[in-house]
């Protein structure tokens, strides 16, 4: 999930998104979700064995992560949330 597709489109600063009640399972790499600009509320999701990172942001987003369950893989480099 990518919210805000361009670093040059600053109108996305007005964006408000909620990502809720999802299961992100084995084999996923990243962008669960990733946000540029805006406000994103990530709540009550289940993250299980991602490859690079679970939640990401660029261009000064506000990200609130609440009530999520993170079960990281055993690989060293993938422990970033």
N, CA, C and O atoms as CSV, one atom per row, in Angstrom:
chain,resi,resn,atom,element,x,y,z
A,1,UNK,N,N,0.842,-1.171,0.000
A,1,UNK,CA,C,0.000,0.000,0.000
A,1,UNK,C,C,0.885,1.231,0.000
A,1,UNK,O,O,1.712,1.403,0.896
A,2,UNK,N,N,0.724,2.072,-0.976
A,2,UNK,CA,C,1.479,3.313,-1.053
A,2,UNK,C,C,0.488,4.462,-1.076
A,2,UNK,O,O,-0.350,4.549,-1.974
A,3,UNK,N,N,0.583,5.332,-0.102
A,3,UNK,CA,C,-0.277,6.511,-0.037
A,3,UNK,C,C,0.588,7.733,-0.292
A,3,UNK,O,O,1.535,7.987,0.452
A,4,UNK,N,N,0.273,8.496,-1.338
A,4,UNK,CA,C,1.079,9.635,-1.729
A,4,UNK,C,C,2.191,9.187,-2.650
A,4,UNK,O,O,3.294,8.902,-2.185
A,5,UNK,N,N,1.933,9.117,-3.938
A,5,UNK,CA,C,2.855,8.478,-4.871
A,5,UNK,C,C,4.016,9.344,-5.334
A,5,UNK,O,O,4.969,8.823,-5.912
A,6,UNK,N,N,3.965,10.649,-5.098
A,6,UNK,CA,C,5.022,11.512,-5.627
A,6,UNK,C,C,5.527,12.468,-4.550
A,6,UNK,O,O,4.733,13.072,-3.828
A,7,UNK,N,N,6.848,12.602,-4.444
A,7,UNK,CA,C,7.430,13.558,-3.502
A,7,UNK,C,C,7.132,14.996,-3.898
A,7,UNK,O,O,7.208,15.890,-3.054
A,8,UNK,N,N,6.799,15.240,-5.150
A,8,UNK,CA,C,6.551,16.601,-5.617
A,8,UNK,C,C,5.088,17.021,-5.490
A,8,UNK,O,O,4.777,18.193,-5.700
A,9,UNK,N,N,4.183,16.107,-5.156
A,9,UNK,CA,C,2.759,16.431,-5.053
A,9,UNK,C,C,2.410,16.719,-3.598
A,9,UNK,O,O,1.921,15.845,-2.881
A,10,UNK,N,N,2.663,17.947,-3.171
A,10,UNK,CA,C,2.493,18.306,-1.762
A,10,UNK,C,C,1.031,18.430,-1.340
A,10,UNK,O,O,0.760,18.584,-0.150
A,11,UNK,N,N,0.084,18.367,-2.270
A,11,UNK,CA,C,-1.335,18.392,-1.901
A,11,UNK,C,C,-1.707,17.184,-1.045
A,11,UNK,O,O,-2.730,17.198,-0.360
A,12,UNK,N,N,-0.878,16.139,-1.083
A,12,UNK,CA,C,-1.126,14.958,-0.251
A,12,UNK,C,C,-0.970,15.255,1.237
A,12,UNK,O,O,-1.284,14.402,2.067
A,13,UNK,N,N,-0.492,16.444,1.591
A,13,UNK,CA,C,-0.396,16.821,3.006
A,13,UNK,C,C,-1.765,16.813,3.671
A,13,UNK,O,O,-1.853,16.684,4.892
A,14,UNK,N,N,-2.831,16.949,2.893
A,14,UNK,CA,C,-4.200,16.962,3.422
A,14,UNK,C,C,-4.772,15.553,3.599
A,14,UNK,O,O,-5.864,15.394,4.144
A,15,UNK,N,N,-4.051,14.545,3.150
A,15,UNK,CA,C,-4.531,13.164,3.159
A,15,UNK,C,C,-4.648,12.620,4.588
A,15,UNK,O,O,-3.742,12.802,5.401
A,16,UNK,N,N,-5.760,11.956,4.884
A,16,UNK,CA,C,-5.982,11.250,6.151
A,16,UNK,C,C,-6.426,9.835,5.806
A,16,UNK,O,O,-7.436,9.648,5.127
A,17,UNK,N,N,-5.677,8.834,6.270
A,17,UNK,CA,C,-5.950,7.436,5.923
A,17,UNK,C,C,-5.909,6.589,7.187
A,17,UNK,O,O,-5.075,6.816,8.063
A,18,UNK,N,N,-6.808,5.614,7.283
A,18,UNK,CA,C,-6.767,4.606,8.340
A,18,UNK,C,C,-6.590,3.236,7.694
A,18,UNK,O,O,-7.322,2.871,6.774
A,19,UNK,N,N,-5.612,2.488,8.186
A,19,UNK,CA,C,-5.378,1.110,7.745
A,19,UNK,C,C,-5.690,0.233,8.952
A,19,UNK,O,O,-4.969,0.272,9.949
A,20,UNK,N,N,-6.759,-0.558,8.869
A,20,UNK,CA,C,-7.220,-1.297,10.044
A,20,UNK,C,C,-7.591,-2.736,9.704
A,20,UNK,O,O,-8.072,-3.041,8.613
A,21,UNK,N,N,-7.349,-3.611,10.686
A,21,UNK,CA,C,-7.832,-4.990,10.680
A,21,UNK,C,C,-7.332,-5.812,9.490
A,21,UNK,O,O,-8.107,-6.530,8.858
A,22,UNK,N,N,-6.039,-5.707,9.188
A,22,UNK,CA,C,-5.429,-6.469,8.097
A,22,UNK,C,C,-4.457,-7.504,8.640
A,22,UNK,O,O,-3.916,-7.358,9.736
A,23,UNK,N,N,-4.248,-8.543,7.857
A,23,UNK,CA,C,-3.200,-9.520,8.157
A,23,UNK,C,C,-2.172,-9.435,7.037
A,23,UNK,O,O,-2.495,-9.665,5.872
A,24,UNK,N,N,-0.930,-9.104,7.392
A,24,UNK,CA,C,0.169,-9.047,6.444
A,24,UNK,C,C,1.065,-10.240,6.738
A,24,UNK,O,O,1.757,-10.255,7.757
A,25,UNK,N,N,1.064,-11.238,5.865
A,25,UNK,CA,C,1.729,-12.506,6.140
A,25,UNK,C,C,3.100,-12.652,5.523
A,25,UNK,O,O,3.665,-11.698,4.989
A,26,UNK,N,N,3.621,-13.848,5.605
A,26,UNK,CA,C,4.962,-14.183,5.119
A,26,UNK,C,C,5.108,-13.851,3.638
A,26,UNK,O,O,4.164,-13.962,2.856
A,27,UNK,N,N,6.329,-13.438,3.277
A,27,UNK,CA,C,6.644,-13.186,1.883
A,27,UNK,C,C,6.472,-11.749,1.436
A,27,UNK,O,O,6.920,-11.391,0.347
A,28,UNK,N,N,5.835,-10.914,2.245
A,28,UNK,CA,C,5.699,-9.512,1.867
A,28,UNK,C,C,7.000,-8.785,2.167
A,28,UNK,O,O,7.699,-9.133,3.119
A,29,UNK,N,N,7.330,-7.788,1.372
A,29,UNK,CA,C,8.624,-7.130,1.482
A,29,UNK,C,C,8.529,-5.831,2.261
A,29,UNK,O,O,9.244,-5.653,3.247
A,30,UNK,N,N,7.661,-4.919,1.839
A,30,UNK,CA,C,7.570,-3.594,2.449
A,30,UNK,C,C,6.252,-2.949,2.052
A,30,UNK,O,O,5.419,-3.571,1.393
A,31,UNK,N,N,6.070,-1.697,2.459
A,31,UNK,CA,C,4.882,-0.897,2.133
A,31,UNK,C,C,3.597,-1.502,2.681
A,31,UNK,O,O,2.652,-1.767,1.939
A,32,UNK,N,N,3.579,-1.713,3.973
A,32,UNK,CA,C,2.384,-2.283,4.611
A,32,UNK,C,C,1.868,-1.355,5.703
A,32,UNK,O,O,1.672,-1.848,6.814
A,33,UNK,N,N,1.643,-0.129,5.509
A,33,UNK,CA,C,1.742,0.715,4.317
A,33,UNK,C,C,2.996,1.588,4.329
A,33,UNK,O,O,3.802,1.535,5.259
A,34,UNK,N,N,3.141,2.391,3.277
A,34,UNK,CA,C,4.159,3.450,3.194
A,34,UNK,C,C,3.426,4.737,2.835
A,34,UNK,O,O,2.546,4.744,1.975
A,35,UNK,N,N,3.798,5.821,3.502
A,35,UNK,CA,C,3.073,7.078,3.344
A,35,UNK,C,C,4.032,8.222,3.033
A,35,UNK,O,O,5.075,8.355,3.673
A,36,UNK,N,N,3.678,9.045,2.055
A,36,UNK,CA,C,4.365,10.309,1.792
A,36,UNK,C,C,3.402,11.418,2.184
A,36,UNK,O,O,2.242,11.425,1.771
A,37,UNK,N,N,3.891,12.347,2.977
A,37,UNK,CA,C,3.060,13.447,3.468
A,37,UNK,C,C,1.886,12.888,4.280
A,37,UNK,O,O,1.882,11.706,4.624
A,38,UNK,N,N,0.917,13.708,4.581
A,38,UNK,CA,C,-0.338,13.285,5.163
A,38,UNK,C,C,-0.281,12.680,6.556
A,38,UNK,O,O,0.743,12.715,7.239
A,39,UNK,N,N,-1.413,12.128,6.948
A,39,UNK,CA,C,-1.635,11.519,8.257
A,39,UNK,C,C,-2.142,10.108,8.027
A,39,UNK,O,O,-3.075,9.902,7.250
A,40,UNK,N,N,-1.543,9.143,8.689
A,40,UNK,CA,C,-1.990,7.761,8.548
A,40,UNK,C,C,-2.095,7.119,9.925
A,40,UNK,O,O,-1.179,7.209,10.743
A,41,UNK,N,N,-3.222,6.475,10.162
A,41,UNK,CA,C,-3.489,5.772,11.416
A,41,UNK,C,C,-3.480,4.279,11.097
A,41,UNK,O,O,-4.326,3.796,10.345
A,42,UNK,N,N,-2.532,3.560,11.662
A,42,UNK,CA,C,-2.379,2.125,11.423
A,42,UNK,C,C,-2.795,1.422,12.711
A,42,UNK,O,O,-2.107,1.520,13.727
A,43,UNK,N,N,-3.927,0.711,12.668
A,43,UNK,CA,C,-4.509,0.196,13.905
A,43,UNK,C,C,-4.987,-1.253,13.754
A,43,UNK,O,O,-5.613,-1.622,12.761
A,44,UNK,N,N,-4.672,-2.054,14.766
A,44,UNK,CA,C,-5.152,-3.439,14.892
A,44,UNK,C,C,-4.845,-4.309,13.671
A,44,UNK,O,O,-5.717,-5.013,13.161
A,45,UNK,N,N,-3.603,-4.251,13.216
A,45,UNK,CA,C,-3.137,-5.086,12.113
A,45,UNK,C,C,-2.197,-6.155,12.647
A,45,UNK,O,O,-1.637,-6.020,13.735
A,46,UNK,N,N,-2.032,-7.210,11.876
A,46,UNK,CA,C,-1.158,-8.321,12.242
A,46,UNK,C,C,-0.037,-8.411,11.209
A,46,UNK,O,O,-0.291,-8.672,10.033
A,47,UNK,N,N,1.206,-8.193,11.653
A,47,UNK,CA,C,2.380,-8.238,10.777
A,47,UNK,C,C,3.186,-9.481,11.111
A,47,UNK,O,O,3.587,-9.675,12.259
A,48,UNK,N,N,3.427,-10.331,10.102
A,48,UNK,CA,C,4.064,-11.616,10.346
A,48,UNK,C,C,5.138,-11.891,9.294
A,48,UNK,O,O,4.817,-12.131,8.130
A,49,UNK,N,N,6.412,-11.856,9.696
A,49,UNK,CA,C,7.546,-12.237,8.841
A,49,UNK,C,C,7.683,-11.397,7.566
A,49,UNK,O,O,7.677,-11.956,6.470
A,50,UNK,N,N,7.806,-10.087,7.681
A,50,UNK,CA,C,8.063,-9.229,6.526
A,50,UNK,C,C,9.530,-9.322,6.128
A,50,UNK,O,O,10.343,-9.872,6.872
A,51,UNK,N,N,9.872,-8.786,4.953
A,51,UNK,CA,C,11.239,-8.928,4.446
A,51,UNK,C,C,12.117,-7.713,4.754
A,51,UNK,O,O,13.209,-7.899,5.289
A,52,UNK,N,N,11.701,-6.479,4.446
A,52,UNK,CA,C,12.523,-5.296,4.704
A,52,UNK,C,C,11.988,-4.455,5.862
A,52,UNK,O,O,12.684,-4.257,6.857
A,53,UNK,N,N,10.761,-3.962,5.736
A,53,UNK,CA,C,10.152,-3.193,6.820
A,53,UNK,C,C,8.636,-3.324,6.729
A,53,UNK,O,O,8.098,-3.676,5.680
A,54,UNK,N,N,7.963,-3.043,7.816
A,54,UNK,CA,C,6.510,-3.158,7.840
A,54,UNK,C,C,5.838,-1.828,7.490
A,54,UNK,O,O,5.081,-1.759,6.522
A,55,UNK,N,N,6.101,-0.786,8.254
A,55,UNK,CA,C,5.478,0.521,8.042
A,55,UNK,C,C,6.574,1.521,7.704
A,55,UNK,O,O,7.609,1.553,8.370
A,56,UNK,N,N,6.357,2.335,6.680
A,56,UNK,CA,C,7.366,3.315,6.297
A,56,UNK,C,C,6.759,4.663,5.978
A,56,UNK,O,O,5.564,4.774,5.705
A,57,UNK,N,N,7.601,5.693,6.014
A,57,UNK,CA,C,7.147,7.031,5.681
A,57,UNK,C,C,8.276,7.908,5.189
A,57,UNK,O,O,9.417,7.774,5.631
A,58,UNK,N,N,7.954,8.815,4.265
A,58,UNK,CA,C,8.895,9.821,3.786
A,58,UNK,C,C,8.157,11.141,3.632
A,58,UNK,O,O,6.926,11.167,3.635
A,59,UNK,N,N,8.878,12.214,3.499
A,59,UNK,CA,C,8.322,13.554,3.286
A,59,UNK,C,C,7.436,14.001,4.439
A,59,UNK,O,O,6.373,14.584,4.226
A,60,UNK,N,N,7.874,13.728,5.648
A,60,UNK,CA,C,7.244,14.220,6.882
A,60,UNK,C,C,5.792,13.808,7.101
A,60,UNK,O,O,4.963,14.672,7.384
A,61,UNK,N,N,5.453,12.541,6.984
A,61,UNK,CA,C,4.093,12.126,7.328
A,61,UNK,C,C,3.939,12.036,8.845
A,61,UNK,O,O,4.926,12.007,9.580
A,62,UNK,N,N,2.709,11.994,9.294
A,62,UNK,CA,C,2.406,11.667,10.685
A,62,UNK,C,C,1.833,10.261,10.675
A,62,UNK,O,O,0.815,10.006,10.032
A,63,UNK,N,N,2.486,9.343,11.388
A,63,UNK,CA,C,2.046,7.949,11.422
A,63,UNK,C,C,1.772,7.563,12.864
A,63,UNK,O,O,2.652,7.671,13.719
A,64,UNK,N,N,0.557,7.115,13.136
A,64,UNK,CA,C,0.207,6.601,14.457
A,64,UNK,C,C,-0.011,5.103,14.316
A,64,UNK,O,O,-0.884,4.662,13.568
A,65,UNK,N,N,0.785,4.325,15.035
A,65,UNK,CA,C,0.669,2.869,15.042
A,65,UNK,C,C,0.098,2.461,16.391
A,65,UNK,O,O,0.697,2.725,17.434
A,66,UNK,N,N,-1.055,1.822,16.368
A,66,UNK,CA,C,-1.767,1.550,17.614
A,66,UNK,C,C,-2.372,0.145,17.594
A,66,UNK,O,O,-3.110,-0.205,16.673
A,67,UNK,N,N,-2.063,-0.643,18.595
A,67,UNK,CA,C,-2.680,-1.954,18.764
A,67,UNK,C,C,-2.296,-2.975,17.710
A,67,UNK,O,O,-3.038,-3.932,17.490
A,68,UNK,N,N,-1.158,-2.800,17.053
A,68,UNK,CA,C,-0.710,-3.751,16.038
A,68,UNK,C,C,0.130,-4.842,16.683
A,68,UNK,O,O,0.736,-4.632,17.733
A,69,UNK,N,N,0.161,-6.005,16.046
A,69,UNK,CA,C,1.001,-7.105,16.521
A,69,UNK,C,C,2.092,-7.338,15.494
A,69,UNK,O,O,1.815,-7.540,14.312
A,70,UNK,N,N,3.343,-7.308,15.957
A,70,UNK,CA,C,4.500,-7.490,15.086
A,70,UNK,C,C,5.226,-8.769,15.474
A,70,UNK,O,O,5.656,-8.925,16.617
A,71,UNK,N,N,5.361,-9.681,14.522
A,71,UNK,CA,C,6.115,-10.907,14.720
A,71,UNK,C,C,7.192,-10.935,13.648
A,71,UNK,O,O,6.933,-11.388,12.533
A,72,UNK,N,N,8.419,-10.453,13.965
A,72,UNK,CA,C,9.458,-10.300,12.947
A,72,UNK,C,C,10.050,-11.630,12.509
A,72,UNK,O,O,9.956,-12.629,13.222
A,73,UNK,N,N,10.662,-11.634,11.329
A,73,UNK,CA,C,11.377,-12.830,10.880
A,73,UNK,C,C,12.684,-12.966,11.639
A,73,UNK,O,O,13.074,-12.059,12.375
A,74,UNK,N,N,13.354,-14.075,11.469
A,74,UNK,CA,C,14.608,-14.303,12.180
A,74,UNK,C,C,15.799,-13.650,11.486
A,74,UNK,O,O,16.876,-13.589,12.079
A,75,UNK,N,N,15.654,-13.163,10.261
A,75,UNK,CA,C,16.764,-12.504,9.570
A,75,UNK,C,C,17.081,-11.178,10.230
A,75,UNK,O,O,16.177,-10.450,10.639
A,76,UNK,N,N,18.365,-10.861,10.335
A,76,UNK,CA,C,18.813,-9.689,11.082
A,76,UNK,C,C,18.305,-8.376,10.496
A,76,UNK,O,O,17.820,-7.525,11.243
A,77,UNK,N,N,18.401,-8.188,9.193
A,77,UNK,CA,C,18.106,-6.903,8.581
A,77,UNK,C,C,16.640,-6.547,8.476
A,77,UNK,O,O,16.318,-5.419,8.102
A,78,UNK,N,N,15.752,-7.448,8.786
A,78,UNK,CA,C,14.328,-7.200,8.589
A,78,UNK,C,C,13.594,-6.857,9.874
A,78,UNK,O,O,12.377,-7.027,9.946
A,79,UNK,N,N,14.294,-6.384,10.877
A,79,UNK,CA,C,13.631,-6.111,12.144
A,79,UNK,C,C,13.149,-4.672,12.255
A,79,UNK,O,O,12.733,-4.245,13.332
A,80,UNK,N,N,13.198,-3.916,11.160
A,80,UNK,CA,C,12.699,-2.553,11.179
A,80,UNK,C,C,11.192,-2.572,11.025
A,80,UNK,O,O,10.650,-3.303,10.197
A,81,UNK,N,N,10.527,-1.772,11.819
A,81,UNK,CA,C,9.090,-1.601,11.688
A,81,UNK,C,C,8.882,-0.274,11.071
A,81,UNK,O,O,7.741,0.130,10.844
